[in-house]
């Protein structure tokens, strides 16, 4: 069952959304943008329903901050129905926009549609703490800085990030990335991993927190957040 983070400073709205959605999803509640960002990093929900008009940190700024480190789908909730608000939300990364009061069936349909789109997109593009691995463009960037890697380095990194916390043996990596192990040595893998580490360090990405060598076995990408 997928998890949805509900963000609204009104307790009544949070309760209403929980009643609507808890039959189909696991729900988590946050009463502010600051709390939502913290929960996002801890729980990693599949989608966020985010109210715009909140004190301290409004929905627009909350959306902008979350999208700086995650590709989680966000649906904005607001009592306003002005086109300029819709455009502003979409420009900062929101995936859809629902105006209060909303129909329960429409809300569920919009959530389902956004989640289905996310499944397709996430298979080709990964955003991990600002490190973006994009299969379509075959580009690797960190905080909008392009990182030049070889095709094999790109494929190795993508495989590890897509399978966080899974240990890959050198044999397995050789089989997946090179297609066979007959003419390729283990040190080829180690050399590529050293290059990946160095290039990510040069881009100021904290690669040593995530790319781990499992001695005597192989490598894994850990998710420690």
N, C-alpha and C positions, 0 to 999 in steps of 0.2 A: 504494500500500500504506500502510495506517495505521500510526502509530507509538504504541507503548505504553512508558511509563516504569515500570520495575520497581524497587520500593523495599523493601529488606530488609537488615538488618545481617548476615545469615548468607550467606556466599559460596555455600555449597552450595545454598541455596534459590534464589538468583539464577541459578545455573547450571541448575538444574532447570527453572525457569520459562522460561529462554531456550530450552532444548531443546524444551519444549512449544510455545512460541509463535512461534519464529523461522521456522517454515514458513509462517505466515499473516500475520505482522506484522513491522515493523521494531522491534527492542527496544533500549531504552537502560537502563543499570543505574545505580542510586544506592545507596550503603551507609548513608545517614543521611537524616534529614528535612531537615537543612540543605542537603545536596548536592541533594536532590530539588527543593527550592524554587528553587535556582540553575539547575538543568537545566530546570525547568519554564519559566522565563523565557527561557532561551536557545533551547531546542528546540521548545517548544510542542507537546507530544505530544497525541494524540487521546484518550488514556485513561491513567489511572494505576492500577497495582496496588500498594497501599500496606499494608505490614505495620504492625501496631499496636505490638507490644512491641519498641521500639527505645530505646537509650540517648540521653541528651541531649534530643532532641526526639522525642517518641513520635508514633505515627501519628495520634492524635486532634488533637494540636496542629498537626502538619504539614498535615493535611486542612483544619483551620480557617484556617490562614494562606493556603494555596493558594486556597481558596474566597473569600477576601477580595478577590482580584484576577482570578480566572478561573472560568469555568463548566465547566472540563474535567471529564468524568466520572471519578469515583474509586470503585474497588472495594477495600474493606478486606479484608486478609488477617490471620487470627489463629488461634492454636491453641486459643483459648477459645471456648466455645459458649454463653455465658450471655446471656439475653435482654437484660439491662441494658446489655451491651456493644453489642449490635445497635442498640438504641434510641439510645444515646449517639452512635454513628457516624452514624446517619441524621439525627439532630437537627442535627449540625454540617455536614451537606451531603453525606455519602457517598451514592453512588447504589446500592450493593449491598454484600453482606457474604459472604465465603466463608471457611469454617472449614477449617483444616489438620487432617489430610491431606485433600486434595481429589482428586476424580476429574478427569482431564484433559478428558474430553468435557464434563463439567458446567461446568468453568471456561471452556472455549471458548464454550459456549452462553450463559453469563452475560455474557461480554465482548461477544458479538455482540448480545445483547438490549439491553445498556446503550448500545452504540454506535448502534444503530438508534433508540433513544429520543432520543439526543442530537441526531441529525440533524434530527428533527422540532422539538425544543425550540429549537435554535440558529437556526432560521429565523425565530423570533418574538422571541427574547430574546438580546441581546448584552451581554456583560460585558467591557469593555475597560479594564483597569487601574482597576477600581472604578467606572467610568462605565457605568451599566446603561441600555440602550435597550430598552424592553419594548413590543412592538407590540400585544400583547393588551390591556394596560391603557392603552396610549398614554401612558406616563409615562417621563420621563427623570430619573434620580437619580445622584448621586455621593456615595459613602460614606453612603448612606441619607438624603441631603439631596435633597429634591425641587427640580427645576429647571423653572421654568415657561417653555415654549416654544410658539410658534404651531404649528398643524398643518403648515405648509409648512417651518418650521425643523426640526421633528421628522422629516419625511420626507427632507429634504436630508441631515441628519446621519446618519440610518440608512442611506441609500444609500451615503454615503462610507465609513462604518465597515464595512459589509458587503463593500465592494470595496476593501480596503486596498491602497495603493500604486498604484491605478489613477487616471490623470488624467481628469477629466470636463471637457469644454469647457462654456462657458456655454450654447451652443446645445443640447448634449446634456442638461444639467440642466433647461433650460427645457422641452424636449420631454418628459422623463420626469416631472417634478414638476408642471408646469402643463398638459401635454397638447398645447400648441402654442406657437409663438413669435410669432404674428401681432400680438398686442396687448401683448406683454410685452417690456420692455427689459432689456439686460444689467445695468443698474444695479440692477434688482430682485434679481438673484442676489447682487451685491456687498453690497447692503443687508442681505439675509438672513444672509449669511456674517458680516458685522460684528456683527449682533445675536447670532448663535450664539457667536462668540468672546467677546463681552462677558459673556454670561450664564454661560458656562463658567468664565471668569476669576473672576467674582463668587462662584462656588461653589468656588473654589480648585482647579479642575481645570487641569492644565498644558496647555491647549489649543494653545498656540503650538509645542509640541513635535511635534504631530501634524497639525493642520489647516494645510495649506500652500497658498499662492497660487502657481500656476505662471504667471508673468507672460506675458501675451499669449495664454494658452490657457484656463486655468480653475482648478480646485481639485482637491486630493487629500488623503486621510487617510493618513499614513505610519505604518508600524510600525517604529520605530527600535530597539526593544528586542532 
